[in-house]
Amino acid sequence: MKLTKMVINNFRSFGECQEINFNNQTVLIGNNSSGKTTVLQSLSKLFSDKQSDRIIRKSDFHLPKGLRPGENTRNLFIETIFEFDELAGTVYGPAIPTFFEHFTVSQDGAKPFLRIRLESSWEDDGTVEGSIDTQIYYISSDEDTIRDEDKHRAPRKDLDKIRVLYVPASRTPEKELGNASGSMLSRLVNSINWTKDEINEIKDKIDELNNTFLSENGALIQINNEIQKSWELYHEDNRFSQAELIINSSEMAAALRQIALKFSPTTTEEAFTVSDLGDGLRSIFYFSLVDSILDIELEITKDREENPDNPRFKLVPPILTILAIEEPENHIAPHHIGKLIKRFKQLGNNDNSQVILTSHSPVIVKRIDPEDLRYLRIENNDSVLQTIVSDIQLPQSSDESYKYIKGAIQAYPELYFAKLVVLGEGDSEELLLPKFFDLLGLEIDSSQISVVPLGGRHVNYLWKLLNALRIPHITLLDFDNERYGGGWGRIQYAIKQLILNGVAKEKLVTVATESQKSRVLDDDEIDKIKDWKIDRPDNQLLEGWIKMLEKFNVFFSTPLDIDFLMLQHYREYYLDMLSSKEGPVISYADSGGNCKKVKLTDLDCINKLQLEGLEKRIEEAKIATLKDKSGPGDSFTREEKELMIWYQYFFLGRGKPTTHMQFLSSISDDELTRNLPPVFAKIVNRAEELLGDIEHGEE
């Protein structure tokens, strides 16, 4: 038996119906105050074993925009769907006989399921809290519209078979260790079936302890006598005439309240209590305590099956415990988090438990399968302010890009918590773009911008993911002019993927004809865009298409990639990093036919033989730069072709990030600004526009 779906309507930050699907382990992610804790508390309203957690209050009702707290009658509901894997096997499960008469069968013939729904209404009756009426029902229909005859009251004794164990972000395990009412330990200790011999032996030991402390020659008996003497002066009621100081009561319950946990050995040679531990260790111990309780309950269930007439514990464990754990990363080192997540996954696979976590930490997210993530955000516009829940969109598992994208979004989990994502091709973008954002006054951390480097051929899946999550994004692609698939091929690719992601054709491929009438390119014509030719570097047609795509937040590093772009704008600064012994070399034959070499920076521009060697070197660099299946290089200027020698030296023969890091450390911000590539300024300006829209509620 497992929780598979929940529907929340008008509960706290949730407005209109939101569905949340659950797996054995589910992780709710999103920014602060996006509704993650609300999901856990909504489950507690139905299934918490603490009565105070189940009370619906006025503040639990969602308040739509434009309404004041005291206006109108309001209604909410929280609905849960449970499915039963036990139905597919032959293994006996207590869940089926317990809930069988309340099973619902859908019209499509799928397996029966259990539908439990909390409904609550609020009316203003003049009191502070108002009048609140709450009921929990079994629903015997699979329809969205529920009739009164489909509702059957769910008794609390049935609901107690399902337990939500809420572990808050602030964890105090010492409270759960005591035998106070409602603590984890008290439920187990109070259900022990003590034998008469055990009870008598414990009482005898307590009496023996009291007699030892209160012996006639002891100091405590002297204190007790003085208390008795004073008490007689103040009070004469025979019912309470004797005031006796004792170390403990002979009652079992009173004795068990003294249970405490000690940790040893310690550096001070004095045992530590739970409260003496640091925040991180207390958190880890809390999880350990929850884990041990579940294990004990499994043993209790097994014992009751083997010894139904004389079980060791009176406790009947819940059929399903849902661990609702808030921010498990708090105070805990990353390597411990890895162990916790692994254990949570094991617990979620157990028959009697399921795990729901909340987090806004990339450390957690990168350790979770994307299929187990649920993304929460606040939709904030002129009409609504409410939580929206989305699943993570991945390519089909059979697609060759599935593993790549799954790995990529696990490697860069920051994108889920960003207000804006900037997608780039690789490591160079990840290093350079934050610097230029900071330089232009938009510091990425304070603006909650994530730069995510991903291969250009996979960017379509990231667009799909980010669009589904409603996270604004900007993309910087390599134009790769005259490289295989580059140039017009890049334009075509971006257009086709934008269309697949919901952009209307009319906005992308409307062109003017000779008669000055506009028309939309058909699919065959779009497919032929990749075969268009770039005749000159200043091709106006090409510039027009690039500007059009910039309207859709798609930018290009032209004419090749960001590394070539940086070299174009900062050539002298990259050269200044080299020592006298570094730099590309030109090979040539002297007048005697001997092979000679000269550094490119020392080239004699009037020496014909050296210039012949330069031409051969340019051709070699062009082939290396444009790679296999490349074009002839005719669309590049002479200066760009010569620059390819330096491109080959810096970025094909050395590490790109290392080269850029050295460059950034050697140049001032003023010099960076003075030679700024225009595409960087365009991207930062667009980012400011998008972030401005978010701030004004136009996500």
C-alpha positions as CSV (number, residue, x, y, z in Angstrom):
1,M,0.0,0.0,0.0
2,K,1.5,3.3,-1.1
3,L,0.4,6.9,-1.5
4,T,0.4,7.6,-5.3
5,K,-1.4,10.9,-5.7
6,M,-2.7,13.9,-3.7
7,V,-5.0,16.7,-4.8
8,I,-4.9,20.0,-2.8
9,N,-7.5,22.7,-3.2
10,N,-7.6,26.1,-1.4
11,F,-5.2,25.0,1.4
12,R,-2.8,27.7,2.4
13,S,-0.6,28.7,-0.6
14,F,-2.5,26.2,-2.9
15,G,-5.4,27.8,-4.8
16,E,-7.1,25.9,-7.6
17,C,-6.7,22.1,-7.6
18,Q,-3.1,20.9,-7.8
19,E,-2.2,17.3,-8.3
20,I,1.0,15.8,-6.9
21,N,2.2,12.4,-7.9
22,F,4.2,10.3,-5.4
23,N,6.8,7.5,-5.8
24,N,8.3,5.4,-3.0
25,Q,10.6,8.3,-2.4
26,T,9.5,11.8,-3.6
27,V,11.4,15.1,-3.2
28,L,9.7,18.4,-3.2
29,I,11.9,21.2,-4.4
30,G,11.6,24.9,-5.1
31,N,12.5,28.3,-3.7
32,N,11.7,29.4,-0.1
33,S,7.9,29.8,0.6
34,S,6.9,28.0,-2.6
35,G,4.6,25.5,-0.7
36,K,6.9,22.5,0.1
37,T,6.1,22.4,3.8
38,T,2.4,23.0,3.0
39,V,2.3,19.7,1.2
40,L,3.7,17.8,4.3
41,Q,1.3,19.6,6.6
42,S,-1.7,18.9,4.3
43,L,-0.9,15.2,4.8
44,S,-0.6,15.7,8.5
45,K,-4.2,17.1,8.5
46,L,-5.5,13.7,7.6
47,F,-3.0,11.2,9.1
48,S,-0.9,12.7,11.9
49,D,-1.1,10.8,15.1
50,K,-1.1,14.1,17.0
51,Q,-4.5,15.6,17.3
52,S,-3.2,19.1,17.3
53,D,-1.7,18.6,13.9
54,R,-5.1,17.5,12.5
55,I,-7.0,20.7,13.4
56,I,-8.0,22.9,10.5
57,R,-7.7,26.6,11.3
58,K,-8.8,29.8,9.7
59,S,-5.3,30.5,8.4
60,D,-5.3,27.1,6.5
61,F,-7.9,28.4,4.0
62,H,-6.3,29.9,0.9
63,L,-7.0,33.6,0.5
64,P,-7.3,34.7,-3.2
65,K,-6.0,38.0,-4.4
66,G,-8.3,40.9,-3.7
67,L,-10.1,39.4,-0.7
68,R,-9.6,40.3,2.9
69,P,-9.4,37.5,5.6
70,G,-12.9,38.1,6.9
71,E,-14.7,38.0,3.6
72,N,-16.9,35.3,2.1
73,T,-17.4,31.6,3.0
74,R,-14.4,29.5,2.0
75,N,-13.9,25.8,1.3
76,L,-10.9,23.5,1.0
77,F,-10.3,19.9,0.4
78,I,-7.3,17.6,0.5
79,E,-7.6,14.3,-1.3
80,T,-5.3,11.3,-1.2
81,I,-5.1,8.2,-3.5
82,F,-3.6,5.0,-2.3
83,E,-2.8,2.0,-4.5
84,F,-2.0,-1.6,-3.5
85,D,0.9,-3.5,-4.9
86,E,-0.3,-6.4,-2.8
87,L,-3.1,-7.0,-5.4
88,A,-0.5,-8.0,-8.0
89,G,1.1,-10.7,-5.8
90,T,0.3,-13.6,-3.6
91,V,1.9,-12.3,-0.4
92,Y,-0.6,-11.4,2.3
93,G,-0.9,-7.8,3.2
94,P,-3.0,-6.3,6.1
95,A,-3.9,-3.3,4.0
96,I,-6.3,-5.2,1.7
97,P,-8.7,-6.6,4.4
98,T,-8.5,-3.3,6.3
99,F,-9.7,-1.1,3.4
100,F,-11.2,-3.6,1.0
101,E,-14.8,-2.5,1.4
102,H,-13.8,1.1,0.6
103,F,-11.9,0.3,-2.7
104,T,-12.8,2.3,-5.8
105,V,-12.5,0.9,-9.3
106,S,-11.9,3.2,-12.2
107,Q,-13.8,2.9,-15.4
108,D,-10.6,2.1,-17.4
109,G,-10.3,-1.2,-15.6
110,A,-7.1,-0.4,-13.7
111,K,-6.3,-1.8,-10.2
112,P,-8.7,-0.8,-7.4
113,F,-7.5,2.2,-5.3
114,L,-8.4,3.9,-2.0
115,R,-9.6,7.5,-2.1
116,I,-9.7,9.5,1.1
117,R,-10.8,13.1,1.2
118,L,-10.8,15.8,3.8
119,E,-13.3,18.6,3.3
120,S,-13.5,21.7,5.4
121,S,-15.6,24.9,5.3
122,W,-15.2,28.3,7.0
123,E,-17.8,30.9,7.8
124,D,-17.6,34.2,9.6
125,D,-19.7,33.8,12.7
126,G,-18.3,36.9,14.5
127,T,-15.6,35.0,16.4
128,V,-11.9,35.3,15.9
129,E,-11.5,31.9,14.2
130,G,-15.0,31.7,12.7
131,S,-17.0,28.6,12.3
132,I,-15.0,25.7,10.8
133,D,-16.6,22.3,9.9
134,T,-14.2,19.5,8.9
135,Q,-15.1,16.0,7.8
136,I,-13.0,13.1,6.3
137,Y,-14.6,10.7,3.9
138,Y,-14.0,7.6,1.9
139,I,-14.9,8.4,-1.7
140,S,-16.5,5.5,-3.7
141,S,-16.3,7.1,-7.1
142,D,-13.5,7.9,-9.5
143,E,-15.3,11.0,-10.9
144,D,-14.0,14.5,-10.3
145,T,-17.5,15.6,-9.4
146,I,-18.5,13.8,-6.1
147,R,-22.1,13.2,-5.1
148,D,-23.2,13.0,-1.5
149,E,-24.0,9.3,-1.9
150,D,-20.3,8.7,-2.8
151,K,-19.1,10.0,0.5
152,H,-18.7,7.7,3.5
153,R,-17.4,8.9,6.8
154,A,-13.9,7.6,7.6
155,P,-13.5,6.7,11.3
156,R,-10.3,7.8,13.0
157,K,-9.5,4.2,14.0
158,D,-9.3,3.4,10.2
159,L,-7.3,6.6,9.4
160,D,-4.8,5.7,12.2
161,K,-3.8,2.7,10.1
162,I,-2.0,5.3,8.0
163,R,0.5,7.5,9.8
164,V,2.3,10.6,8.7
165,L,5.5,11.1,10.8
166,Y,6.4,14.7,10.3
167,V,10.1,15.5,10.9
168,P,10.4,19.3,11.0
169,A,13.4,21.3,9.8
170,S,14.3,22.1,13.4
171,R,14.9,18.7,15.0
172,T,14.8,18.0,18.8
173,P,15.3,14.2,19.3
174,E,15.5,14.6,23.0
175,K,11.7,15.3,23.1
176,E,11.0,12.1,21.2
177,L,13.2,10.0,23.5
178,G,11.3,10.9,26.7
179,N,8.3,9.0,27.8
180,A,6.1,12.1,27.6
181,S,2.7,11.6,26.0
182,G,2.9,11.4,22.2
183,S,6.7,10.9,21.9
184,M,8.0,8.2,19.7
185,L,9.4,6.2,22.6
186,S,6.3,6.5,24.7
187,R,4.1,4.7,22.1
188,L,6.4,1.8,22.2
189,V,7.2,1.7,26.0
190,N,3.6,2.1,27.0
191,S,2.5,-0.8,24.8
192,I,5.0,-3.3,26.3
193,N,3.2,-6.3,27.8
194,W,5.1,-6.5,31.1
195,T,4.8,-9.9,32.9
196,K,3.8,-9.9,36.6
197,D,7.2,-11.1,37.6
198,E,8.9,-8.2,35.7
199,I,6.6,-5.7,37.3
200,N,7.2,-7.0,40.9
201,E,10.9,-7.2,40.4
202,I,11.1,-3.6,39.1
203,K,9.0,-2.3,42.1
204,D,11.2,-4.2,44.6
205,K,14.3,-2.6,43.1
206,I,12.7,0.9,43.3
207,D,11.8,0.3,46.9
208,E,15.3,-0.9,47.7
209,L,16.7,2.2,46.1
210,N,14.5,4.5,48.2
211,N,15.3,2.7,51.4
212,T,19.0,3.1,50.7
213,F,18.8,6.9,50.1
214,L,16.4,7.5,53.0
215,S,18.2,5.4,55.6
216,E,18.0,6.6,59.2
217,N,21.6,7.8,59.1
218,G,21.4,9.5,55.7
219,A,21.3,13.2,55.1
220,L,18.1,13.0,53.0
221,I,16.1,11.7,56.0
222,Q,17.2,14.8,57.9
223,I,15.9,17.0,55.1
224,N,12.7,15.0,54.9
225,N,12.1,15.4,58.7
226,E,12.5,19.2,58.5
227,I,10.1,19.4,55.6
228,Q,7.6,17.3,57.6
229,K,8.0,19.5,60.6
230,S,7.3,22.7,58.7
231,W,4.4,21.1,56.8
232,E,2.6,20.3,60.1
233,L,2.8,24.0,61.1
234,Y,1.1,25.1,57.9
235,H,-1.5,22.4,57.2
236,E,-3.8,20.1,59.3
237,D,-5.7,18.1,56.7
238,N,-5.4,14.4,57.7
239,R,-5.5,13.3,54.1
240,F,-2.2,15.0,53.3
241,S,-0.5,15.0,56.7
242,Q,2.6,13.0,55.7
243,A,5.1,14.6,53.4
244,E,7.7,12.1,52.3
245,L,10.7,12.8,50.1
246,I,11.3,9.9,47.8
247,I,13.8,9.2,45.0
248,N,11.2,7.7,42.7
249,S,7.7,6.4,42.7
250,S,7.0,2.7,42.9
251,E,4.7,3.2,39.8
252,M,6.1,1.8,36.6
253,A,5.0,4.8,34.5
254,A,6.9,7.2,36.8
255,A,10.0,5.1,36.7
256,L,10.0,4.9,32.9
257,R,9.8,8.6,32.6
258,Q,13.4,8.7,33.7
259,I,14.6,6.9,30.6
260,A,17.5,8.8,29.0
261,L,20.1,8.1,26.3
262,K,23.8,8.5,26.9
263,F,26.7,8.6,24.4
264,S,30.1,7.4,25.3
265,P,33.1,7.4,25.3
266,T,33.7,11.1,25.0
267,T,36.9,13.3,25.3
268,T,35.8,14.4,28.7
269,E,35.2,10.9,29.9
270,E,31.7,12.0,30.9
271,A,28.7,10.6,29.0
272,F,26.9,13.0,26.7
273,T,23.1,13.3,26.4
274,V,21.4,14.0,23.1
275,S,21.1,17.7,24.0
276,D,24.9,17.8,24.3
277,L,25.4,16.9,20.7
278,G,26.0,19.4,17.9
279,D,23.2,20.4,15.6
280,G,24.4,18.1,12.8
281,L,24.7,15.0,15.0
282,R,21.3,15.7,16.6
283,S,19.8,15.7,13.2
284,I,21.5,12.5,12.2
285,F,20.4,10.9,15.5
286,Y,16.8,12.0,14.9
287,F,16.8,10.2,11.6
288,S,18.4,7.2,13.2
289,L,15.7,7.2,15.9
290,V,12.9,7.3,13.2
291,D,14.6,4.5,11.4
292,S,14.8,2.3,14.5
293,I,11.1,2.9,15.3
294,L,10.1,1.6,11.9
295,D,12.3,-1.4,12.3
296,I,10.8,-2.2,15.7
297,E,7.3,-1.8,14.3
298,L,8.2,-4.4,11.6
299,E,9.3,-6.8,14.3
300,I,6.2,-6.1,16.3
301,T,4.0,-6.9,13.2
302,K,5.9,-10.1,12.7
303,D,5.6,-11.0,16.4
304,R,1.9,-10.4,16.4
305,E,1.5,-12.8,13.5
306,E,3.6,-15.5,15.2
307,N,2.2,-15.0,18.7
308,P,-1.3,-13.5,18.3
309,D,-2.5,-14.6,21.8
310,N,0.5,-13.2,23.7
311,P,2.4,-10.5,21.8
312,R,5.3,-8.8,23.4
313,F,3.8,-5.4,22.6
314,K,0.1,-4.2,22.8
315,L,0.9,-1.7,20.0
316,V,-0.7,-2.4,16.6
317,P,1.7,-0.6,14.1
318,P,0.2,1.4,11.3
319,I,0.0,-0.3,7.9
320,L,1.8,2.5,6.2
321,T,4.0,5.2,7.7
322,I,4.8,8.2,5.5
323,L,8.0,9.9,6.6
324,A,7.5,13.6,5.8
325,I,11.0,15.0,6.3
326,E,11.7,18.7,6.0
327,E,15.1,19.9,4.8
328,P,17.2,16.8,5.7
329,E,20.3,18.8,4.7
330,N,20.2,21.1,7.6
331,H,23.4,21.2,9.6
332,I,24.7,18.0,7.9
333,A,27.9,17.6,5.9
334,P,27.4,16.6,2.2
335,H,29.0,13.1,2.6
336,H,26.5,12.3,5.4
337,I,23.7,13.6,3.2
338,G,24.6,10.9,0.6
339,K,24.3,8.2,3.3
340,L,20.9,9.6,4.5
341,I,19.5,9.7,1.0
342,K,20.5,6.2,0.3
343,R,18.9,5.0,3.6
344,F,15.7,7.0,2.8
345,K,15.5,5.3,-0.5
346,Q,15.7,1.9,1.2
347,L,13.0,2.9,3.7
348,G,10.7,4.0,0.8
349,N,11.0,0.6,-0.7
350,N,9.9,-1.1,2.5
351,D,6.3,-2.4,2.6
352,N,5.4,-0.3,5.6
353,S,7.0,3.0,4.8
354,Q,7.2,5.8,2.2
355,V,9.4,8.9,2.2
356,I,8.6,12.5,1.2
357,L,11.4,15.0,1.5
358,T,11.4,18.8,1.0
359,S,14.6,20.6,0.1
360,H,16.0,23.7,-1.6
361,S,19.5,22.4,-1.6
362,P,21.4,21.4,-4.8
363,V,23.3,18.9,-2.6
364,I,20.1,16.9,-2.1
365,V,18.8,17.3,-5.6
366,K,22.0,16.0,-7.3
367,R,21.5,12.7,-5.4
368,I,17.9,12.2,-6.5
369,D,16.6,10.6,-9.7
370,P,14.8,13.4,-11.6
371,E,11.8,11.1,-11.9
372,D,11.4,11.5,-8.1
373,L,11.5,15.3,-8.1
374,R,8.4,17.6,-7.9
375,Y,9.0,21.3,-8.6
376,L,7.0,23.9,-6.7
377,R,6.8,27.5,-7.6
378,I,4.5,30.5,-6.8
379,E,2.5,31.7,-9.7
380,N,2.2,35.4,-9.1
381,N,0.3,37.6,-11.6
382,D,-2.5,40.0,-11.6
383,S,-5.2,37.4,-10.9
384,V,-3.6,34.7,-8.7
385,L,-1.0,34.1,-6.2
386,Q,-0.7,30.3,-5.6
387,T,1.5,27.3,-5.6
388,I,2.0,25.4,-8.9
389,V,3.4,21.8,-8.9
390,S,5.3,20.3,-11.9
391,D,6.9,17.0,-12.7
392,I,10.4,17.0,-14.2
393,Q,10.2,16.5,-17.9
394,L,12.8,14.1,-19.4
395,P,13.2,12.6,-22.9
396,Q,11.8,9.1,-23.3
397,S,14.1,6.5,-21.6
398,S,14.6,4.9,-25.0
399,D,16.0,8.2,-26.5
400,E,19.8,8.4,-26.8
401,S,19.7,11.7,-25.0
402,Y,17.9,10.4,-21.9
403,K,21.0,9.5,-19.9
404,Y,22.8,12.6,-21.0
405,I,20.0,15.0,-19.9
406,K,19.3,13.0,-16.7
407,G,23.0,13.3,-15.8
408,A,23.2,16.9,-16.8
409,I,20.3,18.1,-14.6
410,Q,21.7,16.1,-11.7
411,A,25.1,17.7,-12.2
412,Y,23.6,21.2,-12.3
413,P,20.7,21.1,-9.8
414,E,21.0,24.8,-9.2
415,L,18.7,25.4,-12.2
416,Y,15.7,24.3,-10.2
417,F,16.2,27.1,-7.7
418,A,17.1,29.9,-10.2
419,K,15.0,32.9,-11.1
420,L,16.8,32.8,-14.5
421,V,18.8,30.1,-16.2
422,V,21.5,30.9,-18.8
423,L,22.3,27.9,-21.0
424,G,25.7,27.8,-22.7
425,E,27.7,25.3,-24.7
426,G,30.4,24.3,-22.3
427,D,33.0,25.1,-19.7
428,S,34.0,28.4,-21.3
429,E,30.5,29.8,-21.0
430,E,30.3,28.6,-17.4
431,L,33.5,30.5,-16.5
432,L,33.1,33.7,-18.7
433,L,29.4,34.6,-18.5
434,P,29.3,35.1,-14.7
435,K,32.3,37.5,-15.0
436,F,30.5,39.6,-17.6
437,F,27.3,39.5,-15.7
438,D,29.1,40.9,-12.7
439,L,30.9,43.4,-14.8
440,L,27.7,44.8,-16.2
441,G,26.1,45.1,-12.8
442,L,24.0,41.9,-12.6
443,E,25.8,39.7,-10.0
444,I,24.5,36.2,-10.7
445,D,24.3,34.9,-7.1
446,S,22.3,37.9,-5.7
447,S,20.1,37.8,-8.8
448,Q,19.5,34.0,-8.5
449,I,20.9,33.4,-12.0
450,S,22.3,29.9,-12.9
451,V,24.7,29.4,-15.7
452,V,24.3,25.8,-17.0
453,P,26.7,24.4,-19.5
454,L,25.2,21.9,-21.9
455,G,25.9,20.6,-25.3
456,G,24.1,22.5,-28.0
457,R,22.5,19.4,-29.6
458,H,20.7,18.7,-26.3
459,V,19.5,22.3,-25.6
460,N,16.0,21.4,-26.9
461,Y,15.4,19.1,-23.9
462,L,16.5,21.8,-21.5
463,W,14.1,24.2,-23.2
464,K,11.3,21.7,-22.7
465,L,12.2,21.2,-19.0
466,L,12.5,24.9,-18.3
467,N,9.3,25.8,-20.1
468,A,7.5,23.1,-18.2
469,L,8.8,24.6,-14.9
470,R,8.1,28.1,-16.1
471,I,11.7,29.2,-15.4
472,P,12.8,32.0,-17.7
473,H,16.0,31.2,-19.7
474,I,18.4,32.6,-22.1
475,T,20.5,30.5,-24.5
476,L,23.9,31.2,-25.9
477,L,24.8,28.9,-28.8
478,D,28.0,28.5,-30.9
479,F,27.2,29.6,-34.4
480,D,29.9,27.3,-35.8
481,N,30.0,29.0,-39.2
482,E,31.3,26.5,-41.8
483,R,31.6,23.7,-39.3
484,Y,29.5,20.6,-39.9
485,G,25.9,21.5,-38.9
486,G,26.8,25.1,-38.1
487,G,26.0,28.4,-39.7
488,W,22.5,28.3,-41.2
489,G,22.2,24.8,-39.7
490,R,22.3,26.4,-36.3
491,I,19.6,28.9,-37.3
492,Q,17.4,26.1,-38.6
493,Y,17.9,23.9,-35.5
494,A,16.9,26.8,-33.1
495,I,13.8,27.6,-35.2
496,K,12.6,23.9,-35.3
497,Q,13.2,23.4,-31.6
498,L,11.4,26.6,-30.7
499,I,8.4,25.4,-32.8
500,L,8.5,22.1,-30.9
501,N,8.5,24.0,-27.7
502,G,5.3,25.9,-28.5
503,V,6.4,29.0,-30.4
504,A,4.0,29.7,-33.3
505,K,5.5,29.4,-36.8
506,E,4.1,32.7,-37.8
507,K,6.4,34.4,-35.3
508,L,9.5,32.6,-36.5
509,V,9.4,32.0,-40.2
510,T,7.3,34.7,-41.8
511,V,9.2,36.2,-44.7
512,A,8.5,38.9,-47.3
513,T,8.1,38.0,-50.9
514,E,9.0,40.0,-54.0
515,S,5.5,41.4,-54.1
516,Q,6.1,42.6,-50.5
517,K,3.5,40.2,-49.2
518,S,4.4,38.1,-46.3
519,R,4.1,34.4,-46.0
520,V,5.0,31.6,-43.6
521,L,7.6,29.0,-44.7
522,D,6.3,25.5,-44.9
523,D,8.1,22.5,-43.3
524,D,10.0,21.6,-46.5
525,E,11.3,25.2,-46.8
526,I,12.4,25.2,-43.1
527,D,14.3,22.0,-43.7
528,K,16.2,23.7,-46.5
529,I,17.4,26.6,-44.4
530,K,20.5,24.6,-43.4
531,D,21.6,24.5,-47.0
532,W,21.5,28.3,-47.5
533,K,24.9,29.9,-48.2
534,I,26.7,32.6,-46.3
535,D,28.4,34.6,-49.1
536,R,30.1,37.3,-47.0
537,P,30.8,37.9,-43.4
538,D,28.4,40.9,-43.4
539,N,25.5,38.9,-44.8
540,Q,22.5,41.1,-44.0
541,L,20.0,38.2,-44.4
542,L,21.9,36.3,-41.8
543,E,21.9,39.2,-39.4
544,G,18.2,39.6,-39.7
545,W,17.5,35.9,-38.7
546,I,19.9,36.2,-35.8
547,K,18.1,39.3,-34.5
548,M,14.8,37.5,-34.9
549,L,16.0,34.6,-32.7
550,E,17.3,37.1,-30.1
551,K,13.7,38.1,-29.6
552,F,13.1,34.5,-28.3
553,N,16.2,34.7,-26.0
554,V,18.4,32.7,-28.3
555,F,21.8,34.3,-28.9
556,F,24.9,33.2,-30.8
557,S,28.6,33.5,-30.4
558,T,29.6,34.4,-33.9
559,P,31.3,33.5,-36.2
560,L,32.4,30.3,-34.4
561,D,32.2,30.0,-30.6
562,I,32.8,31.9,-27.4
563,D,36.5,31.2,-27.4
564,F,37.0,32.6,-30.9
565,L,34.8,35.6,-29.9
566,M,37.0,36.3,-26.9
567,L,40.1,36.1,-29.1
568,Q,38.6,38.5,-31.6
569,H,37.9,41.2,-28.9
570,Y,40.9,40.6,-26.6
571,R,43.6,39.3,-28.9
572,E,46.4,41.4,-27.5
573,Y,45.6,40.6,-23.9
574,Y,45.7,36.8,-24.6
575,L,49.1,37.3,-26.4
576,D,50.5,39.3,-23.4
577,M,50.0,36.2,-21.2
578,L,52.7,34.4,-23.2
579,S,56.4,34.3,-22.3
580,S,59.1,34.9,-24.9
581,K,59.4,31.2,-25.5
582,E,55.7,30.6,-26.1
583,G,53.5,31.1,-29.1
584,P,52.7,29.4,-32.5
585,V,55.6,28.7,-34.9
586,I,55.7,29.1,-38.7
587,S,57.7,26.5,-40.7
588,Y,59.2,27.5,-44.0
589,A,62.0,26.6,-46.4
590,D,64.8,29.1,-46.9
591,S,66.5,30.0,-50.2
592,G,68.7,26.9,-49.8
593,G,65.8,24.6,-49.3
594,N,66.5,24.2,-45.6
595,C,63.6,23.8,-43.1
596,K,63.4,26.9,-40.8
597,K,61.0,27.9,-38.1
598,V,60.0,31.4,-36.9
599,K,57.6,32.5,-34.2
600,L,54.4,34.0,-35.6
601,T,55.1,37.2,-33.5
602,D,58.6,37.5,-35.1
603,L,57.4,36.9,-38.7
604,D,59.1,39.1,-41.3
605,C,56.2,40.5,-43.4
606,I,58.4,41.2,-46.4
607,N,60.0,37.8,-46.5
608,K,58.2,35.9,-49.3
609,L,59.4,32.5,-48.1
610,Q,58.1,33.1,-44.5
611,L,54.9,34.4,-46.0
612,E,54.5,31.2,-48.0
613,G,55.0,29.3,-44.7
614,L,52.3,31.5,-43.1
615,E,49.8,30.6,-45.8
616,K,50.4,26.9,-45.2
617,R,50.1,27.5,-41.5
618,I,46.8,29.4,-42.0
619,E,45.4,26.5,-44.0
620,E,46.4,24.0,-41.3
621,A,44.8,26.1,-38.6
622,K,41.6,26.6,-40.6
623,I,41.2,22.8,-41.0
624,A,41.9,22.3,-37.3
625,T,39.5,25.0,-36.3
626,L,36.6,24.1,-38.6
627,K,37.1,20.4,-38.0
628,D,35.9,17.5,-40.1
629,K,33.3,17.9,-42.9
630,S,34.0,21.7,-42.8
631,G,33.5,24.3,-45.4
632,P,36.3,26.0,-47.4
633,G,36.4,29.0,-45.1
634,D,35.4,31.5,-47.8
635,S,33.0,33.3,-45.5
636,F,35.8,34.3,-43.1
637,T,37.9,37.5,-43.5
638,R,41.6,37.3,-43.9
639,E,42.1,38.6,-40.3
640,E,39.7,35.9,-39.0
641,K,41.7,33.2,-40.8
642,E,45.0,34.4,-39.4
643,L,43.3,34.4,-36.0
644,M,42.6,30.7,-36.3
645,I,46.3,30.1,-35.8
646,W,46.0,31.6,-32.3
647,Y,42.7,29.9,-31.8
648,Q,44.4,26.5,-32.5
649,Y,47.3,27.4,-30.2
650,F,45.2,28.7,-27.2
651,F,42.1,26.5,-27.3
652,L,42.9,23.3,-29.2
653,G,46.4,22.8,-27.8
654,R,45.7,24.0,-24.2
655,G,42.8,23.8,-21.8
656,K,40.1,26.3,-22.5
657,P,39.1,27.1,-18.9
658,T,42.7,27.4,-17.8
659,T,43.5,29.8,-20.6
660,H,40.4,32.0,-19.8
661,M,41.2,32.0,-16.1
662,Q,44.7,33.2,-16.7
663,F,43.3,35.9,-19.1
664,L,40.7,37.1,-16.6
665,S,43.3,37.4,-13.8
666,S,45.6,39.5,-16.0
667,I,43.0,42.1,-17.3
668,S,41.3,44.9,-15.5
669,D,37.5,45.4,-15.5
670,D,37.9,48.7,-17.4
671,E,39.8,46.9,-20.2
672,L,37.2,44.1,-20.2
673,T,34.4,46.7,-20.5
674,R,36.2,48.7,-23.2
675,N,36.4,45.7,-25.6
676,L,33.1,44.1,-24.6
677,P,31.6,41.7,-27.2
678,P,28.1,43.1,-28.0
679,V,26.4,39.8,-27.6
680,F,27.3,39.8,-23.8
681,A,25.7,43.2,-23.3
682,K,22.6,42.0,-25.2
683,I,22.3,38.9,-22.9
684,V,22.7,40.9,-19.7
685,N,20.1,43.5,-20.9
686,R,17.6,40.7,-21.7
687,A,18.3,39.1,-18.3
688,E,17.4,42.4,-16.6
689,E,14.2,42.5,-18.6
690,L,13.2,39.0,-17.7
691,L,14.0,39.4,-14.0
692,G,12.1,42.6,-14.0
693,D,9.0,40.8,-15.3
694,I,9.4,38.2,-12.5
695,E,9.6,41.0,-9.9
696,H,6.4,42.5,-11.3
697,G,4.6,39.1,-11.1
698,E,4.7,38.2,-14.8
699,E,6.5,34.9,-14.5
